[in-house]
Amino acid sequence: MSIFLYYQEANINIIQEGAVKGLSPQDFQRLINSPEVIAIKVDGQLKDLSEITEINPEVPVEFITINSKEALHIYRHSASHILAHAVKELYKDANFAIGPSTDEGFYYDIDMSHTLSPEDLVQIEKKMTEIIKSNSPFVKKKLRRKDAIEFFKARQEPYKVELLQEINDDEVTIYDENGFIDLCRGPHISKTGRIKAFKLLSIAGAYWRGDEKNKMLQRIYGTAFFTKEELKAYLDYLEEVKRRDHRKIAKELDLFSINDDIGPGLILWHPAGAIIRKTIEDFWREEHIKADYQILYTPHIARLNLWQTSGHLDFYKDNMYSPMDIDDISYEIKPMNCPFHISIYKSSLKSYRQLPIRYAELGTVYRYERSGVLHGLMRVRGFTQDDAHIFCREDQLEQEILKILDFTIFILKTFGFSSYNIYLSTRPEKYVGSLENWQKATSALSKALDLKGLQYEIDQGEGVFYGPKIDIKIKDSLNRSWQCSTIQVDFNLPERFDITYRGSDGKSHRPIMIHRALMGSLERFFGVLTEHYAGAFPLWLSPVQAIVLTISEKVNDFAMEITNHLKQKNIRIELNNENEKIGFKIREATLRKIPYLVIIGEKEANDKVITIRIRNGNNMPPMTVEDFANLLTKQIINKE
């Protein structure tokens, strides 16, 4: 958001949001020179401060100040140019592709013979600091496009030439910063010295234009803030992100692994991770049965013509694996579950009295993801959707969407997610079906959200090819957003598969189909849960809910008795009666993030009580085994 300022008694003050007209030349110049102002917007167009040589009192002017998102992007984009300048100073053969700002910072994709290492980033940062200290201006220049092409050809900058060849404008802009020239629309900060706090973060590979058929470039990531305090807070946040990385925690807690001999993006669930997953699945099935869903199981492959009928082959081919031939007939590994659920619906004649019919499946699907985007559990090639499809009459549609919204929020809150953003995604450029049905479907979704009083944003053109959708992005304990839940209204697949129901008039009618996932991918949801709790899962999800630790061999019989008793109460419990010091046992159990540590010594054995240590280090008063079992059972049932 941009804010305009006024100058009074040598102090800049914020007065209101919006644009201003009629500033005097003197006040205008003072504002231009203010450290609070990064750029300017004239009649709605962003411009560099250096571009303004005179003012028209009739033209609205908006000053882009450091508390606006636009200013931060301009600031970071300027930092990316300084990065490129520094790299060119150090590595003369460097060619530059693109270097945009992002919501987290900036990056630049570079083609060069030297393979960068983390140590190189230190030298690049030093050179960037020198450029910043020089306080060189960013000078904007205009060139005819054909002249710019010749200019960058002469400088042997093939990526800039390729970009220019695709621009339709007759005139383009370049920026000259102390002899370093780059193609850019701008705007930029006025001088390099305005960068006060920056940090280069990492190096990665990136295919030119994201196409693996193109050359692999080296991408340098960085970030920049207006103050050192903001930068430090962000770097501390990144350290916390690293600490919570689900891949790191998975190794520490032995949850899952990925083996390249089996295949990238394919998950091996270890016992600890598998028991958490089973607990999630059991809860999911129980709640769906309560909500009048019918549980299904479907195959992993189907004949190719099924995907032709569904439209997936036309709209989703790049994400599907190559067909295989079985008995001279082409089959495809399933990327979706919906055609199978439709087939089950069609297996018998349906009456209007039977609707709505709600089918649910924890269905494993397979989608081709490029190796460069695979990321632990967050981006995989084989994953399980908590999928459901509801077949209903048009007069039932609104009520079904309302029920799904309630069900979704209940599930998310049970897992500890109470904060989320909601988006209504509308018709994309490539779609199937009539505009009338798209309008009906979009209206039903928006009306349900309004009736529930849920705030949402319109995500223009981001619907799926067969219908609009509601997306719910949960926020974790670090306030990061994750796409999980989705509700999609579909008038099109029922037509493609010609599914009907017998109406009260005795005639055939077309049902409406709702596609719905509450957690999305179980793999990704598991990864988000792991990072949300930093591996310290709530009691009901913890793979080991309690562990019995003995102080000496003398109490082994009592410890075994306790362990067996708690197992009979369906508590997931272990016994550690190894000949180790109790301090070592406690540290080991704490590192495993086990919620409750039951410590047994001679006093406890004699008194027939147990001492409980919570994983946060606090101790509970001594209690009987039965009281402890009741306490855990209550917490597990209530999912505290």
Stockholm file with secondary structure:
# STOCKHOLM 1.0

chainA/1-640         MSIFLYYQEANINIIQEGAVKGLSPQDFQRLINSPEVIAIKVDGQLKDLSEITEINPEVPVEFITINSKEALHIYRHSASHILAHAVKELYKDANFAIGPSTDEGFYYDIDMSHTLSPEDLVQIEKKMTEIIKSNSPFVKKKLRRKDAIEFFKARQEPYKVELLQEINDDEVTIYDENGFIDLCRGPHISKTGRIKAFKLLSIAGAYWRGDEKNKMLQRIYGTAFFTKEELKAYLDYLEEVKRRDHRKIAKELDLFSINDDIGPGLILWHPAGAIIRKTIEDFWREEHIKADYQILYTPHIARLNLWQTSGHLDFYKDNMYSPMDIDDISYEIKPMNCPFHISIYKSSLKSYRQLPIRYAELGTVYRYERSGVLHGLMRVRGFTQDDAHIFCREDQLEQEILKILDFTIFILKTFGFSSYNIYLSTRPEKYVGSLENWQKATSALSKALDLKGLQYEIDQGEGVFYGPKIDIKIKDSLNRSWQCSTIQVDFNLPERFDITYRGSDGKSHRPIMIHRALMGSLERFFGVLTEHYAGAFPLWLSPVQAIVLTISEKVNDFAMEITNHLKQKNIRIELNNENEKIGFKIREATLRKIPYLVIIGEKEANDKVITIRIRNGNNMPPMTVEDFANLLTKQIINKE
#=GR chainA/1-640 SS CCEEEEEETTEEEEEEESCBCCCCHHHHHHHHTCTTEEEEEETTEEECGGGCSSCCTTSCEEEEETTSHHHHHHHHHHHHHHHHHHHHHHCTTCEECCCCBCSSCEEEEEECSSCCCHHHHHHHHHHHHHHHHTTCBCEEEEEEHHHHHHHHHHTTCHHHHHHHHTCCCSEEEEEEETTEEEECCCCCCSBGGGCCEEEEEEEEEEEGGGCTTSCEEEEEEEEEESSHHHHHHHHHHHHHHHHHCHHHHHHHHTCEECCTTTCTTCCEECHHHHHHHHHHHHHHHHHHHHTTCEECCCCSEEEHHHHHHHTHHHHSGGGSCCCEEETTEEEEECSCSHHHHHHHHHTSCCBGGGCSEEEEEEEEEECCCCGGGCBTTTBCSEEEEEEEEEEECGGGHHHHHHHHHHHHHHHHHHTTCCCEEEEEECCCSSCCSCHHHHHHHHHHHHHHHHHTTCCCEEETTCSBTTBCEEEEEEECTTCCEEEEEEEEEESHHHHHTTCCEECTTSSEECCEEEEEEEEEEHHHHHHHHHHHTTTCCCTTTCSSCEEEEESSGGGHHHHHHHHHHHHHTTCCEEEECCSSCHHHHHHHHHHTTCSEEEEECHHHHHHTCEEEEETTSCEEEEECHHHHHHHHHHHHHHTC
#=GC SS_cons         CCEEEEEETTEEEEEEESCBCCCCHHHHHHHHTCTTEEEEEETTEEECGGGCSSCCTTSCEEEEETTSHHHHHHHHHHHHHHHHHHHHHHCTTCEECCCCBCSSCEEEEEECSSCCCHHHHHHHHHHHHHHHHTTCBCEEEEEEHHHHHHHHHHTTCHHHHHHHHTCCCSEEEEEEETTEEEECCCCCCSBGGGCCEEEEEEEEEEEGGGCTTSCEEEEEEEEEESSHHHHHHHHHHHHHHHHHCHHHHHHHHTCEECCTTTCTTCCEECHHHHHHHHHHHHHHHHHHHHTTCEECCCCSEEEHHHHHHHTHHHHSGGGSCCCEEETTEEEEECSCSHHHHHHHHHTSCCBGGGCSEEEEEEEEEECCCCGGGCBTTTBCSEEEEEEEEEEECGGGHHHHHHHHHHHHHHHHHHTTCCCEEEEEECCCSSCCSCHHHHHHHHHHHHHHHHHTTCCCEEETTCSBTTBCEEEEEEECTTCCEEEEEEEEEESHHHHHTTCCEECTTSSEECCEEEEEEEEEEHHHHHHHHHHHTTTCCCTTTCSSCEEEEESSGGGHHHHHHHHHHHHHTTCCEEEECCSSCHHHHHHHHHHTTCSEEEEECHHHHHHTCEEEEETTSCEEEEECHHHHHHHHHHHHHHTC
//
